[in-house]
Amino acid sequence: AATEDAATTTVLNISCPLRDLGFFGEGGEGIWCLTGSETLSCHHWESAQMLCTFGYETRETLGVEYLMGCVWNQGKLR
């Protein structure tokens, strides 16, 4: 019988409570994670490797008060 450990393929540690997530990339190989403390991180789905992270200063850098989520534009590949 399969166990939870055997069924686990990838674990992402984003260090904060998760608020929202989604997939990005041509084949959906990336995953973005938005936390309740307004941080954003992007990971390669299969390897769980962190690709980038945007901390608390992201709102100030972007000139926004609240992060809502992310959108992948397949036409522009970004």
Backbone as ProteinMPNN parsed JSONL, in Angstrom:
{"seq_chain_A": "AATEDAATTTVLNISCPLRDLGFFGEGGEGIWCLTGSETLSCHHWESAQMLCTFGYETRETLGVEYLMGCVWNQGKLR", "coords_chain_A": {"N_chain_A": [[0.847, -1.187, 0.0], [0.457, 2.236, -0.753], [2.161, 4.887, 0.877], [1.917, 8.086, 2.551], [4.413, 9.321, 2.466], [5.631, 7.991, 0.305], [3.996, 8.841, -1.726], [4.514, 11.534, -1.902], [5.92, 13.907, -3.986], [7.041, 16.437, -4.398], [8.059, 19.146, -2.343], [7.467, 22.372, -1.3], [8.932, 24.962, 0.446], [7.815, 27.824, 1.571], [7.984, 29.482, 3.693], [6.003, 31.065, 4.868], [2.469, 31.525, 5.586], [0.445, 30.287, 2.997], [-1.379, 32.066, 0.572], [-2.331, 32.193, -2.061], [-1.907, 30.479, -5.182], [-0.488, 29.528, -8.341], [0.065, 28.304, -11.71], [2.696, 28.745, -14.139], [4.415, 29.436, -17.248], [5.38, 27.915, -20.389], [4.683, 25.175, -20.471], [3.443, 24.949, -18.059], [5.309, 24.539, -16.091], [6.24, 26.082, -14.03], [5.546, 27.414, -10.759], [3.81, 29.834, -8.937], [3.758, 31.446, -5.771], [1.855, 33.156, -3.514], [1.899, 34.851, -0.502], [0.281, 35.341, 2.708], [1.541, 37.406, 3.966], [2.26, 39.16, 2.036], [4.394, 38.417, 0.294], [6.037, 37.084, -2.591], [6.878, 34.233, -4.407], [8.579, 32.305, -6.89], [8.779, 29.1, -8.351], [10.362, 26.172, -9.758], [8.345, 23.578, -10.71], [8.663, 20.649, -10.681], [11.284, 20.182, -9.609], [11.279, 21.716, -7.347], [12.898, 23.874, -7.032], [13.701, 27.169, -6.105], [13.058, 29.922, -8.111], [12.859, 32.701, -8.067], [12.345, 35.338, -5.685], [10.235, 37.679, -4.099], [10.197, 40.041, -1.727], [8.862, 41.78, 1.166], [9.254, 44.414, 0.396], [8.407, 44.6, -2.183], [5.842, 45.615, -2.773], [6.223, 48.366, -2.344], [8.234, 48.888, -4.236], [6.853, 48.352, -6.638], [4.876, 50.195, -6.4], [2.345, 49.673, -5.343], [-0.423, 48.863, -3.152], [-1.328, 46.389, -2.425], [-0.851, 42.97, -3.135], [-2.319, 41.038, -5.589], [-2.152, 38.735, -7.201], [-0.84, 36.668, -9.852], [-0.293, 36.663, -13.402], [0.086, 34.737, -16.295], [1.255, 35.419, -19.479], [0.811, 33.869, -22.326], [1.275, 34.529, -25.009], [3.306, 36.477, -24.932], [5.127, 35.113, -23.482], [5.699, 35.602, -20.771]], "CA_chain_A": [[0.0, 0.0, 0.0], [1.209, 3.49, -0.842], [2.132, 5.734, 2.062], [1.998, 9.512, 2.241], [5.802, 9.619, 2.097], [5.876, 7.462, -1.03], [3.199, 9.607, -2.671], [5.031, 12.894, -1.969], [6.913, 14.076, -5.046], [7.685, 17.737, -4.29], [7.675, 19.96, -1.2], [7.942, 23.752, -1.406], [8.921, 25.686, 1.707], [7.757, 29.253, 1.281], [8.265, 30.133, 4.977], [4.879, 31.878, 5.321], [1.19, 30.935, 5.195], [0.11, 30.44, 1.581], [-2.671, 32.7, 0.305], [-2.783, 31.863, -3.411], [-0.85, 29.936, -6.026], [-0.868, 29.251, -9.722], [1.117, 27.782, -12.572], [3.111, 29.605, -15.245], [5.366, 28.836, -18.177], [4.775, 27.331, -21.588], [4.093, 23.884, -20.144], [2.989, 24.958, -16.675], [6.387, 23.991, -15.256], [6.516, 26.969, -12.904], [4.458, 27.66, -9.813], [4.017, 31.035, -8.131], [3.137, 31.354, -4.451], [1.619, 34.445, -2.869], [1.668, 34.59, 0.916], [-0.547, 36.276, 3.448], [2.354, 38.549, 4.399], [2.579, 39.939, 0.849], [5.603, 38.025, -0.418], [5.772, 36.298, -3.783], [8.023, 33.433, -4.844], [8.358, 31.476, -8.074], [9.528, 27.861, -8.223], [10.217, 25.13, -10.765], [7.414, 22.663, -10.061], [9.177, 19.298, -10.434], [12.489, 20.143, -8.766], [11.03, 22.573, -6.182], [13.94, 24.905, -6.968], [13.196, 28.538, -6.13], [13.566, 30.7, -9.234], [12.985, 34.088, -7.617], [11.491, 35.694, -4.553], [9.981, 39.1, -3.936], [9.863, 40.224, -0.327], [7.903, 42.791, 1.609], [9.491, 45.681, -0.29], [7.865, 44.509, -3.539], [4.719, 46.556, -2.914], [6.78, 49.72, -2.469], [8.939, 48.94, -5.526], [5.856, 48.39, -7.706], [3.952, 51.302, -6.169], [1.007, 49.147, -5.081], [-0.703, 48.64, -1.74], [-1.751, 45.019, -2.16], [-0.581, 42.028, -4.213], [-3.524, 40.241, -5.854], [-1.827, 37.453, -7.819], [0.024, 36.713, -11.026], [-0.898, 36.241, -14.658], [1.048, 34.311, -17.31], [0.861, 35.794, -20.833], [1.391, 32.87, -23.218], [1.722, 35.196, -26.233], [4.576, 37.176, -24.668], [5.97, 34.192, -22.709], [6.086, 36.214, -19.496]], "C_chain_A": [[0.885, 1.24, 0.0], [1.064, 4.281, 0.454], [2.173, 7.187, 1.627], [3.402, 9.881, 1.799], [6.104, 9.149, 0.682], [5.14, 8.279, -2.087], [3.711, 11.033, -2.847], [6.112, 12.98, -3.029], [7.678, 15.382, -4.916], [7.161, 18.468, -3.057], [8.29, 21.343, -1.393], [7.841, 24.4, -0.032], [8.945, 27.17, 1.389], [7.843, 30.108, 2.541], [7.147, 31.017, 5.517], [3.58, 31.166, 4.949], [0.84, 31.278, 3.739], [-1.27, 31.058, 1.431], [-3.224, 32.311, -1.055], [-1.608, 31.266, -4.173], [-1.394, 29.683, -7.417], [0.333, 28.755, -10.499], [1.452, 28.784, -13.661], [4.12, 28.868, -16.098], [4.643, 28.165, -19.328], [4.07, 26.01, -21.294], [3.576, 23.808, -18.726], [4.031, 24.417, -15.713], [6.749, 24.866, -14.062], [5.301, 27.099, -12.006], [4.788, 28.931, -9.036], [3.202, 30.899, -6.85], [3.049, 32.748, -3.849], [1.24, 34.166, -1.422], [0.775, 35.652, 1.546], [0.215, 37.491, 3.935], [2.91, 39.321, 3.199], [3.957, 39.65, 0.254], [5.202, 37.123, -1.574], [7.022, 35.511, -4.119], [7.614, 32.573, -6.032], [9.295, 30.283, -8.011], [9.361, 27.013, -9.482], [9.437, 24.013, -10.086], [8.038, 21.312, -9.723], [10.347, 19.253, -9.461], [12.319, 20.897, -7.453], [12.101, 23.644, -6.011], [13.3, 26.29, -7.041], [13.858, 29.296, -7.279], [13.772, 32.155, -8.85], [12.057, 34.296, -6.422], [11.396, 37.212, -4.465], [9.447, 39.297, -2.535], [8.876, 41.339, -0.077], [8.053, 44.106, 0.861], [8.901, 45.707, -1.696], [6.719, 45.487, -3.747], [5.225, 47.977, -3.116], [7.464, 49.889, -3.82], [7.956, 49.083, -6.681], [4.876, 49.549, -7.564], [2.515, 50.834, -5.967], [0.834, 48.924, -3.577], [-0.961, 47.184, -1.415], [-1.421, 44.143, -3.364], [-1.786, 41.114, -4.381], [-3.2, 38.856, -6.399], [-0.909, 37.664, -9.004], [-0.747, 36.229, -12.246], [0.216, 35.877, -15.619], [0.486, 34.675, -18.675], [1.543, 34.85, -21.806], [1.925, 33.5, -24.506], [3.075, 35.864, -26.073], [5.571, 36.312, -23.898], [6.538, 34.852, -21.458], [4.888, 36.451, -18.634]], "O_chain_A": [[1.921, 1.285, 0.663], [-0.013, 4.336, 1.048], [2.435, 7.483, 0.461], [3.574, 10.664, 0.865], [6.775, 9.857, -0.068], [5.609, 8.396, -3.219], [3.38, 11.683, -3.839], [7.094, 12.237, -2.995], [8.852, 15.44, -5.284], [5.968, 18.419, -2.759], [9.493, 21.467, -1.622], [6.776, 24.386, 0.584], [9.975, 27.709, 0.984], [7.78, 31.334, 2.459], [7.337, 31.667, 6.545], [3.587, 30.291, 4.084], [0.936, 32.432, 3.323], [-2.222, 30.63, 2.084], [-4.431, 32.119, -1.206], [-0.451, 31.522, -3.843], [-2.605, 29.633, -7.633], [1.464, 28.782, -10.016], [0.604, 29.58, -14.064], [4.619, 27.809, -15.719], [3.448, 27.882, -19.25], [2.982, 25.757, -21.811], [3.295, 22.717, -18.229], [3.694, 23.899, -14.648], [7.488, 24.433, -13.177], [4.166, 26.914, -12.445], [5.901, 29.092, -8.537], [2.114, 30.323, -6.84], [4.06, 33.432, -3.695], [0.365, 33.344, -1.149], [0.553, 36.72, 0.976], [-0.392, 38.504, 4.282], [3.899, 40.043, 3.32], [4.615, 40.565, -0.241], [4.154, 36.478, -1.538], [8.12, 36.068, -4.116], [6.458, 32.168, -6.161], [10.467, 30.425, -7.661], [8.355, 27.116, -10.183], [9.82, 23.55, -9.011], [7.947, 20.871, -8.577], [10.399, 18.387, -8.588], [13.128, 20.736, -6.539], [12.196, 24.256, -4.947], [12.472, 26.561, -7.911], [15.083, 29.304, -7.397], [14.752, 32.774, -9.261], [11.121, 33.531, -6.192], [12.363, 37.927, -4.727], [8.381, 38.79, -2.188], [8.158, 41.782, -0.974], [7.077, 44.841, 0.706], [8.902, 46.759, -2.336], [6.637, 46.124, -4.797], [4.712, 48.708, -3.964], [7.294, 50.916, -4.478], [8.201, 49.855, -7.607], [4.13, 49.853, -8.496], [1.574, 51.518, -6.371], [1.809, 48.811, -2.833], [-0.832, 46.774, -0.261], [-1.687, 44.535, -4.5], [-2.226, 40.484, -3.419], [-3.904, 37.895, -6.089], [-0.278, 38.713, -9.139], [-1.723, 35.486, -12.134], [1.189, 36.62, -15.75], [-0.635, 34.288, -19.004], [2.731, 35.007, -22.086], [2.935, 33.039, -25.038], [3.903, 35.819, -26.983], [6.714, 36.715, -23.682], [7.712, 34.679, -21.131], [5.019, 36.96, -17.521]]}, "name": "protein", "num_of_chains": 1, "seq": "AATEDAATTTVLNISCPLRDLGFFGEGGEGIWCLTGSETLSCHHWESAQMLCTFGYETRETLGVEYLMGCVWNQGKLR"}
